[in-house]
Amino acid sequence: MRGWRGFFNSMLDMPEEMVFNLPRLTMVGNRHLIVENYLCILAFELVGLRIAVKGGSLTIQGDDLTLLSIGREEVVVAGKITILRYETDNHEK
């Protein structure tokens, strides 16, 4: 059973992350990370970064992290990424 999300996804013929504003992560090796559909940057240091996304947050840790670009819908992180953690809100279903 696909459920209502699958139904709307197939009806609209759009990617699920666009329909439900879910974060989309694209990682190139351990050197670049593109985060689409983010809400805001919660914290930034050279060794760590927290980004708010719908339903939780992303924690990125590594060495010499830099923000290559910050747009309305996309953040690009560069550096040596060693840890990528997705934390969901406890009250989200």
Protein Blocks (a to p, Z undefined) as FASTA:
>chain_A
ZZjmlmmmmmnopafklmnopacdddehjlbccdehifbdfbdcfkbccdddehiacddd
dehiacfbacfkbccdedjdfbdcddddfkbZZ
